[in-house]
Amino acid sequence: MSLKIRIDDSAPPYEQVRAQISEQARSGALPVGYRLPTVRGLAESLGLAVNTVAKAYRALEGDGVIETRGRNGTFVAAAGSAAVREAALAAQAYVERVRRLGLAEDEALGAVRDALRAAYGQG
């Protein structure tokens, strides 16, 4: 596992840790079942506070990307289905909101496309 934290980045360090682990799990660079370093160990190796890494791990666990197995450690979860479920719930909430706002389907899709391009750096 390779993480790089940029202090001059606008994203807080915990968010950088969360995003990088999430991306590596999603891409398969961190396979399902991969044992992550302890919170303390990762914090030391990155030069971050323990609470910063703990916050990232809590967010990742809430997202279904990782799972903690008590004293056995923290592992990359089989998050595909959890991530898809979470995305479907978010999409449903979005649809309900844009309908209340009176947006047409093409306007709603355009907003999503713009947000995805911005989030993934495509323009």
ABEGO torsion letter per residue (X at the ends): XBBBBBAABABBAAAAAAAAAAAAAAAGABBBGBBBBBAAAAAAAAGBBAAAAAAAAAAAAAAGABBBBEAAEBBBBBAAAAAAAAAAAAAAAAAAAAAAAGBBAAAAAAAAAAAAAAAAGAX
